[in-house]
């Protein structure tokens, strides 16, 4: 029995599209998140930062998203973990920066300048102030620090 040529072509197209199902999650804007490299000074990942002084890298593994912020020389400042509406920080890097999370608010310094460093479809990462008094803030639409 001979299989018609069109059936063979359709089969190849279907098999070629199977890897697309396993593609990485995205940041909500279509930018794929990396599968490895979390914690590195210069990971092989797309820089998602809105500010040229900072680098924001997104990672995903086992349904958990991680967002790592490095300064301009590559030092890890903060790593935020996220699943659904839950956010947490990882004990990474040399920085002892304060982090304000949606369920664990930290007040930014009085009159601190606000700089939006990352904006995704689900949350923004904002820096209030600078230096040792700076506060990183995970801000979900409709919530303020």
N, C-alpha and C positions, 0 to 999 in steps of 0.2 A: 504494500500500500504506500503510495506516494503522498507526502504532505504538500499541499499547495504552497508556493513561494510566499504568498501574503501571510499565511499563518505563521511561517517561520520568522518573517520580519516582525510581525506583531509580538511574537514571543520574545524576541531579542529586545524590543522596545520596553516591554513589561519588565523583563529582568534587569535592564539597565536603569530603570527608575526605582528599583527596590532600595538602593543605598540612600535615596532622597528621604525615605521615611526615617532613617536614623540620623538625620542631620542634627547639629547642635542647636540648642535653644538660642533664641536671640534676645537682645535687650529691649524688645518691643518696638524697635524702629527698623528691624530687619538686619541689624548687625549681629552676626553669629558670635556667641560667646565661646571662648577657648575651652578645651577639655583638660589642659594641663599647664603648669607653669606658675601656679599660685605661690606667692611669696618671693619670687625672683625679682631682681632689680630691673631687668629688662626682659620680661616674658615675651614669648612669641604670641602676641595677641593684639587686637585692634585697640588703639588708644581712643577711648570714648570721651575724653575730657573736653570741656568747653573753654578751659583756661590754659594758655600755653605754659604757665608756671607749674602745672600739675599734669600727671598722667593717671588716667583711670582705666583699669583693665577689667573686663568681665570674664568670669569663668562659670562653668556649670558642671556638676557631677551628681549623679544619683538624684536628680530632681531638685537640687539645691543650687542657688545662684550665689556667687561671691563677687564682690566688687572691691578691688584693691586700688588704693591711692598711693602713688609714689611721688616724691618731690622731683624737681627737675634734674637732680643728679642720680635718681634711681633708688633712694632710700624709701622703704615702705613706711608710710605714715599711719595707715589704718586699713583694715579689711573688714567689710560688712558682709555678713551672711544673710540670706533671705529665702524664705519659703512662704508663699501666699502673703499673709499680713504680718508675719513674724520676722523681726530683724534682730540681729545680734552682732557683736564684734568679736573678732578673733585676737588672741594675744600674740600679735605679730609685729615685727619691726622694732625700731629703737624709740619711737615716739611714745610719749605718755599723754598724748592729746586726749581731751575729753570728747566724748561722743554722745550726742543727744539722739535717742531713738524714739519712735512713736509711742511706745509704752513705758519709756524710761527717760523723761525729759531732763535736760540740763540747760540751765539758763545761759545764754551767751553773754559775754562781757558787755557792760553798759556802753552804748554808742559804738559798738563794734561794726565795722564795715561788713556787708553781706556780699559774698561772692559765690554764685552758683557754679559749681565745678562739673557736675554731671546732671543731666535730665533724661530720665527714661520714661517709659509709658506708665510706670507704676509709682515712681518716687523720684525725688531730686536729692542730690547730695550737695549741701551748702556749707561753706566755711565762713564762720563769724570770727573776725579778728585775725591775729597772726601771732606767731611765737608761742611761748609757753602758756599763754592765756587763751589761745584759740580753741574754738569748739566746732567740731564737725557735727553736722545735723542731717539726719535722714528725715526728709519732709515729704509726707504723703499729701496729695491734693486736699485742701480744706483744713489741714492741720498746720499750726505754726509752733515754733519752739517755745 
